[in-house]
Amino acid sequence: MSRGWSGPRRRRETAVDRGLQAERTTMAWQRTALGLGGVSALLLHRAAGNPLAALPGIAGMLVALGLLVVVERRYDRTVRRVAAGEVPAGPVLIRTVAAASVALALAALTLVAAGPG
């Protein structure tokens, strides 16, 4: 809520497109995949024909390509769910993120309690 000269004012406009958040998230993951692909290409260039040294670059390129495919599929599914008035995130994803958050918090508390060294 913003304050104008005459007191509090409520916003009247509504969200133009409820799918914009999914689009921003998708673009962020695309940038991540492109960054991973770029670093992987540099690793491949640095390998200079050595097949063993090229493995990390090849693996990174495959992960980047896979991520691009997964992101597009996830975006399509999210947009369909939002248009249907459903919750975009599935219950498995919500539980997984919640469990990962709790595990990360516990790990952070353990590190803080252990102190330096």
C-alpha positions, 0 to 999 in steps of 0.5 A, a space after each residue: 500500500 502506498 501513501 499519497 498526499 491525501 493518505 493511504 491509497 490502495 493499488 487498483 491494477 491487477 496482475 496483467 498476466 499470471 504467467 509472467 513469474 513462470 516466464 521469468 523463472 524459465 528465463 533464469 534457468 535458460 541463462 543458467 543453462 547457457 552459462 553452464 554451456 559456455 563454461 563447458 565449451 571453454 573446458 572443451 577448448 582447453 582440453 585440446 583433443 585430450 579425450 580424458 580432459 574433455 569429459 567434464 566439458 562434454 558432461 557439462 554440455 549434456 547437462 546444459 542441453 538437458 536443462 534447456 529441455 526440462 525447463 521448456 517442458 516445465 514452463 509449458 506445464 506451469 502455464 497450463 496449470 496456471 491457466 486452469 487455476 491449479 497450483 503450478 508446483 506439484 506436491 512432490 516438488 513442494 515436499 522436496 524443496 521443503 525437505 531440502 530447506 530443512 536439511 540445509 538449515 540443519 547443516 548450517 546450524 551444525 556448522 555454526 555450532 561446530 565453530 571455526 576449524 
